[in-house]
């Protein structure tokens, strides 16, 4: 079982106020990649006293602490997701903004092959694919 954001904060020595704890809980329960506005909407339903400035500061703190990662997908606001050990890539629907996480072994092998072709050892990468959903 993976650690929650709250547990990661505690293990990294990040002080958790009640408001930060709520933000951490909402992020841990998110199955998408919310931007700060969406995260604020979700946490304010739990505690209306949490300001958007608090959400911004908390997200920045969590990012700087290596708990969240920031994505700046083309054409959208910065969005966030929990930083996990496992690697995955993203497919972004340019019309709806839907983000699909995926792992494809053929793509992984091809990226290593390309790096080797040019005399490099691949140490990391980020792949973002942009598309429009086909009509069924």
CORMOMO-V835379 format. One line per field, one symbol per residue. phi: phi as a letter, one per 20 degrees, with the letter a starting at -180 (. if undefined). A space follows every 10 residues. Layout:
phi: ???
//
This chain:
phi: .efffgffgf femefdfgff ffffffffef eddfeffffg gffffebfef effffgffff ffffemddce ddfgmcffcc bffdffebdc ddefeengcd ebccfffgff ffffgfgend dfdaacccdd bcfffe
//
